[in-house]
């Protein structure tokens, strides 16, 4: 028996779509159109960014960097030493009415730190128009002379000073000081025997002899010998000892250790000599016991220079 063929629903059958391939020109036009759209969008975005950037820059310059409200009207300089505020401002390259926001604080600190007499600097803005500078100075406690070449090939003696940490500095000129110009380097003991290669302004001495000499100067200023004699010169060229010459004509040898103890022994021996009307010519304190000493009659000597009175340091700091 023949089976009838079932009617089929044409809607459920797959339809054949006529494939129409685009020509090469049409594909090229489509790609070009997409490229142009992409470039146009990128150009609009770039133009928008540029306008916003330039507009922001102009706005920032007018509202901040050129705003007279941020012009420096007060330069507050604090220092613990003798430098004048005007000299510090000059070294920092600062002027009134400069823009406080545009000021490079790192540059100001760097310029001031390049000055050997300056130990540390703090610079801060106090909005809207105040710049505050706090300077810590190096206090000179000794000096050293060196040969300086002048025009024409002649040599002349120059002077550097040293702080307690052994940093070499240029002497502070009278015009750079805020304190009276009468405070000079004449009262500073002279260090001799330092290798010329070790004398570099702004750098720290690496010599243990120099460090010991500076420690001796500090210990002497706090000892009972201060105001009794004056340190004139300290020779550091002999390893292990320091040869001290006083303004009153005594030569005293110090060891490098227990400087306060050696200074106390010096005072005891000085007082002992005074009771007998004697003046100490030489004394070796580097020897622990029975220090070798030579003395002479005070009456046989020409009048000795009077010790300089002990004056308070113009530097507002303490050395320990």
C-alpha positions, 0 to 999 in steps of 0.5 A, spaced: 500 500 500 502 506 497 503 511 503 501 518 502 506 523 502 505 528 508 504 535 506 510 539 509 509 546 512 514 551 508 514 556 513 518 550 517 523 549 512 530 552 511 530 558 506 535 559 501 538 566 501 541 569 495 548 571 497 550 577 494 558 579 494 559 586 495 564 589 490 571 591 492 569 598 491 564 598 496 568 594 501 573 599 500 568 605 501 566 602 507 573 601 510 574 608 508 568 611 511 569 607 518 576 610 518 574 617 517 569 616 523 574 614 527 579 619 525 574 625 526 572 622 533 579 622 535 580 629 532 574 631 536 577 628 542 584 631 542 581 638 540 577 637 547 583 635 551 587 641 548 582 646 549 581 643 556 588 643 558 590 650 555 584 653 558 586 650 565 593 652 564 590 659 563 585 659 569 591 656 573 596 662 571 591 667 572 588 665 579 594 662 582 601 664 579 599 671 577 594 672 583 596 678 587 593 675 593 599 670 593 605 675 592 610 674 598 609 680 602 612 678 608 619 674 608 620 671 616 627 669 617 629 666 623 637 663 625 640 661 631 647 664 629 650 671 627 648 671 619 643 677 618 636 676 615 638 680 609 644 676 607 640 669 608 635 672 603 640 674 598 643 667 598 636 664 597 635 669 591 628 671 594 624 678 593 618 681 596 612 680 591 614 673 588 609 668 587 609 664 593 605 658 590 610 658 584 616 659 588 621 652 588 622 651 595 627 645 594 631 650 590 631 655 596 633 650 601 639 647 596 641 654 595 642 655 602 645 649 604 650 650 599 653 656 603 658 652 608 656 656 614 649 653 614 648 647 617 640 646 615 634 649 613 627 649 613 623 653 608 615 653 609 609 657 605 604 660 610 598 662 605 596 666 603 603 671 602 608 669 608 614 665 607 618 663 613 625 660 613 629 657 619 636 657 618 641 653 623 648 655 622 655 652 624 658 655 629 666 657 628 670 654 634 677 654 631 681 657 624 686 654 620 690 658 615 692 656 608 696 659 602 692 662 597 695 663 590 694 671 588 694 674 581 701 675 579 703 668 582 704 671 589 701 667 595 697 670 600 695 667 607 687 665 607 683 663 613 678 658 614 674 656 620 671 650 623 665 648 627 665 642 632 663 637 627 670 639 623 666 642 617 671 647 614 667 654 612 669 661 610 669 666 615 663 670 616 664 678 613 662 684 617 657 686 612 654 679 613 653 679 620 647 681 624 651 682 631 656 687 631 662 687 627 667 687 633 666 679 633 672 677 629 676 670 628 681 673 632 679 669 639 679 663 635 685 658 636 689 656 630 690 649 628 696 647 624 699 641 621 693 639 617 694 636 610 692 641 605 688 636 601 684 636 608 682 643 607 675 643 603 670 648 605 663 645 606 666 638 607 668 635 614 675 633 616 676 626 616 682 627 621 682 624 628 687 629 630 683 635 628 677 632 631 680 631 637 683 638 637 676 641 636 673 637 642 679 640 646 677 647 644 670 645 646 672 642 653 676 648 654 671 653 654 667 649 659 673 648 664 676 652 669 682 654 665 677 658 661 678 665 663 685 663 666 689 662 659 687 663 652 688 657 647 693 660 641 695 655 637 694 647 637 699 643 633 695 636 630 701 634 626 704 629 631 700 622 631 697 621 638 698 628 641 696 635 641 701 640 642 697 647 645 700 653 645 697 659 650 697 666 649 701 667 655 707 663 653 705 656 655 706 649 651 702 644 654 701 637 651 695 633 651 693 626 649 687 624 645 683 621 651 679 624 657 680 631 655 676 634 661 681 630 666 687 633 663 684 640 663 683 639 671 690 637 672 692 643 668 688 647 673 691 644 679 698 644 676 697 652 674 694 654 681 700 650 684 705 654 680 702 660 682 702 659 689 710 659 688 710 665 684 712 661 678 709 660 671 709 654 667 713 654 660 711 646 658 707 641 661 706 634 658 699 632 660 699 626 656 703 622 661 698 619 666 702 620 672 707 625 675 707 630 668 713 632 666 713 640 667 718 646 667 717 653 670 720 659 671 719 665 676 714 670 674 718 676 676 723 674 671 718 675 665 715 680 661 708 682 663 704 677 660 698 678 656 691 678 660 687 673 659 681 675 655 674 675 659 669 669 657 664 672 653 657 668 652 657 665 645 652 669 640 650 663 637 644 660 641 646 653 641 649 648 646 655 643 644 655 637 648 
